[in-house]
Structures are given as C-alpha cells and as structure tokens.
C-alpha cells in the first residue's frame, strides 16, 4: 500500500473554514472591547417638518441625522443624511454626538445603542411625524450596534468607535 494522498489546498481550506465557524459561534463580546457610553438627560421632541429642514442646515461633525425610512414593501430602515441605508457610523472616542432622529413614517420608532443585548443609550420612542435628539458620548474605542426597538430586524447597523 502506498502513502495516502493529501491535497494541501483542500486541507488548508478545511482548516480555515473550521476556524471561521469556531470564531463566528463564540459570543461577540469575546472579540470586542467593553464600551461605556453616557446619555444626556436633555432630549427634545418637535414636529417632523421643522426638524428636517434645520437638520440639513445644521450638519456639523458631531451631529448625526438618522431618519426612519419606510420602503414600498412596508419594511423600515434607518437612513442618514447622505441617504445611506442602515449605515455604519464611524465615531471618535471621547466625543459627544448629537443624534437627531426624524420620523416621517406612520409608525413609532426608537433608536437604541447597545452591545450584546445591553442598552447603552437611546432616543426614547418617537411617534409618527415627530422627531427627537439625544446626546451620545463615545467614551472608548470598540464596536457597538444600533437598532429600532420596534423594528430590530430591519432597522439596525454598526457603530465603529476608533481614533483612525
């Protein structure tokens, strides 16, 4: 009997796939840093029509505008001022961000910032046709998630906090 034939490329592929499966099966908190954030107690709610105009005029590096968007099939997404759908938000650690939420839809929404199921900050519920804003402090580097309390499967995204 001869030596068994082992295809090195197949072996390497199997090892890589096995490693990826193992990594993705672990909870994400093993691969991200612990992040602490604070939420300001100042929060205001106004009519949607006045806020959309002022939000577009008042774009600064520490303001983030997130609009609730209803698609034609009745699902919802978050949309930023650049019309990005469920965008990844890139923040700088140690910075306060004014997160403005506009809700022109017929449903209520609530933006929640968190990690591993733990809420760190949020907007409170925003009724149809209204808007609100809150202060979010990105205290340290790492990865967070955001989602809508009422539509968590379709209105969700990533927050990357990094000094780069």
C-alpha positions as semicolon CSV with decimal commas, in nm:
position;residue;x (nm);y (nm);z (nm)
1;X;0,000;0,000;0,000
2;X;0,116;0,345;-0,090
3;X;0,112;0,663;0,112
4;X;-0,231;0,828;0,141
5;X;-0,264;1,132;-0,084
6;X;-0,350;1,459;0,097
7;X;-0,434;1,765;-0,109
8;X;-0,267;2,055;0,076
9;X;-0,505;2,317;-0,067
10;X;-0,806;2,116;0,046
11;X;-0,654;2,070;0,392
12;X;-0,578;2,444;0,428
13;X;-0,930;2,532;0,310
14;X;-1,085;2,296;0,564
15;X;-0,874;2,442;0,845
16;X;-0,968;2,800;0,750
17;X;-1,339;2,716;0,725
18;X;-1,325;2,535;1,060
19;X;-1,159;2,837;1,223
20;X;-1,419;3,073;1,079
21;X;-1,701;2,852;1,204
22;X;-1,548;2,839;1,551
23;X;-1,492;3,217;1,564
24;X;-1,845;3,301;1,448
25;X;-2,000;3,062;1,701
26;X;-1,850;3,246;2,001
27;X;-2,038;3,543;2,151
28;X;-1,923;3,871;2,002
29;X;-1,823;4,010;2,343
30;X;-1,511;3,791;2,332
31;X;-1,387;3,985;2,030
32;X;-1,485;4,342;2,119
33;X;-1,372;4,574;2,392
34;X;-1,606;4,676;2,667
35;X;-1,754;5,013;2,584
36;X;-1,920;5,257;2,817
37;X;-2,129;5,548;2,699
38;X;-2,344;5,806;2,861
39;X;-2,669;5,964;2,756
40;X;-2,759;6,319;2,830
41;X;-3,086;6,386;3,004
42;X;-3,161;6,664;2,758
43;X;-3,393;6,536;2,488
44;X;-3,637;6,735;2,281
45;X;-3,923;6,632;2,058
46;X;-4,067;6,852;1,784
47;X;-4,273;6,832;1,467
48;X;-4,101;6,647;1,184
49;X;-4,137;6,924;0,925
50;X;-3,928;7,183;1,109
51;X;-3,655;6,940;1,216
52;X;-3,578;6,801;0,872
53;X;-3,505;7,146;0,737
54;X;-3,292;7,251;1,035
55;X;-3,111;6,914;1,046
56;X;-2,999;6,953;0,684
57;X;-2,884;7,312;0,751
58;X;-2,711;7,224;1,080
59;X;-2,471;6,950;0,970
60;X;-2,156;6,953;1,180
61;X;-1,904;6,682;1,255
62;X;-2,069;6,597;1,588
63;X;-2,426;6,572;1,456
64;X;-2,570;6,250;1,323
65;X;-2,907;6,258;1,149
66;X;-3,096;5,930;1,134
67;X;-3,432;5,923;0,958
68;X;-3,686;5,644;0,974
69;X;-3,749;5,531;0,618
70;X;-4,044;5,318;0,505
71;X;-3,980;5,111;0,194
72;X;-4,254;5,032;-0,059
73;X;-4,296;4,680;0,082
74;X;-4,380;4,814;0,430
75;X;-4,044;4,746;0,594
76;X;-3,842;5,014;0,771
77;X;-3,475;5,113;0,763
78;X;-3,259;5,387;0,914
79;X;-3,131;5,643;0,665
80;X;-2,860;5,901;0,731
81;X;-2,828;6,250;0,582
82;X;-2,626;6,106;0,289
83;X;-2,911;5,862;0,213
84;X;-2,710;5,563;0,337
85;X;-2,937;5,276;0,444
86;X;-2,862;5,130;0,790
87;X;-2,518;5,294;0,764
88;X;-2,212;5,207;0,969
89;X;-2,146;5,507;1,193
90;X;-1,778;5,597;1,239
91;X;-1,724;5,786;1,567
92;X;-1,421;5,919;1,753
93;X;-1,371;5,813;2,116
94;X;-1,423;6,074;2,387
95;X;-1,660;6,278;2,171
96;X;-2,020;6,382;2,235
97;X;-2,251;6,330;1,938
98;X;-2,591;6,491;1,893
99;X;-2,804;6,217;1,736
100;X;-3,111;6,360;1,564
101;X;-3,395;6,128;1,470
102;X;-3,668;6,225;1,226
103;X;-3,977;6,005;1,193
104;X;-4,185;6,091;0,885
105;X;-4,346;5,743;0,885
106;X;-4,683;5,629;1,022
107;X;-4,520;5,406;1,285
108;X;-4,329;5,484;1,604
109;X;-3,954;5,420;1,623
110;X;-3,684;5,425;1,888
111;X;-3,310;5,419;1,824
112;X;-3,124;5,202;2,076
113;X;-2,742;5,192;2,103
114;X;-2,600;4,886;2,274
115;X;-2,375;4,587;2,280
116;X;-2,454;4,220;2,340
117;X;-2,816;4,297;2,428
118;X;-2,728;4,570;2,679
119;X;-2,871;4,915;2,611
120;X;-2,614;5,192;2,648
121;X;-2,812;5,488;2,513
122;X;-3,131;5,556;2,324
123;X;-3,373;5,809;2,189
124;X;-3,697;5,717;2,366
125;X;-3,999;5,643;2,149
126;X;-4,053;5,882;1,856
127;X;-4,416;5,900;1,745
128;X;-4,519;5,923;1,380
129;X;-4,450;6,266;1,231
130;X;-4,226;6,372;1,522
131;X;-3,853;6,390;1,585
132;X;-3,615;6,396;1,875
133;X;-3,248;6,420;1,956
134;X;-3,017;6,298;2,228
135;X;-2,650;6,324;2,320
136;X;-2,437;6,011;2,290
137;X;-2,082;6,002;2,426
138;X;-1,848;5,754;2,263
139;X;-1,624;5,708;2,567
140;X;-1,388;5,441;2,433
141;X;-1,290;5,254;2,118
142;X;-1,479;4,947;2,004
143;X;-1,785;4,819;1,820
144;X;-2,147;4,887;1,914
145;X;-2,476;4,813;1,746
146;X;-2,783;5,029;1,694
147;X;-3,138;4,922;1,617
148;X;-3,501;5,028;1,639
149;X;-3,682;4,897;1,944
150;X;-3,991;4,822;1,732
151;X;-3,821;4,700;1,410
152;X;-3,493;4,538;1,529
153;X;-3,457;4,300;1,235
154;X;-3,467;4,564;0,960
155;X;-3,358;4,889;1,129
156;X;-3,011;4,805;1,255
157;X;-2,648;4,890;1,200
158;X;-2,298;4,908;1,342
159;X;-2,117;5,187;1,528
160;X;-1,737;5,178;1,498
161;X;-1,561;5,393;1,757
162;X;-1,199;5,447;1,658
163;X;-0,945;5,729;1,654
164;X;-0,843;5,638;1,297
